[in-house]
Amino acid sequence: MQYASTNSPPNSDSERELEAEFLTTGAHIRQSTGSGSKAFSEGHEGTSTKRCALFLPSDLSSKSKSSKSTKMDEALAAWAKSLDAKTEATLEKVKRKRENEVSSPLRELSTIEDCMEVLEGMEDVDDTAYLKALEKFTSSDWRRMFMKMSESRKKLWLNSLK
């Protein structure tokens, strides 16, 4: 409850109990004991009224807890579903990449050893061009390009390295 600057906070036990009860049980209604009907009233003279909670505290907390719990469960389920989808997509990507690496003839033929073997088999290769080609073979891109070239293009490329 809020207090005006002229009002002091509750200082007696009964005031504290009333405030705590108000804050924890929600809205209250006054129930007439004679008619049995529930109505909001300020208390009329000559009628005996009894104060009771509109919602029981257990009803309020269980509804909000179950609602929050349900929403949290739904959010966690959606999050888990999205993580599963991402995991499956990543696994498929890795699987495709592995299949491409294994089945690719360029990958198998473009090792440094294979390039050196082809280079050794070529005739009339200058020593300077040979050493520069070996430096280029440290790059997988240059190795793949070299292995895909025709014999005449390989010689032209080696001569350009001088």
Helices and strands as residue ranges (DSSP letters): H 13-25, E 28-32, E 38-39, E 49-53, H 57-103, H 105-109, H 112-121, H 127-136, H 140-148, H 151-160
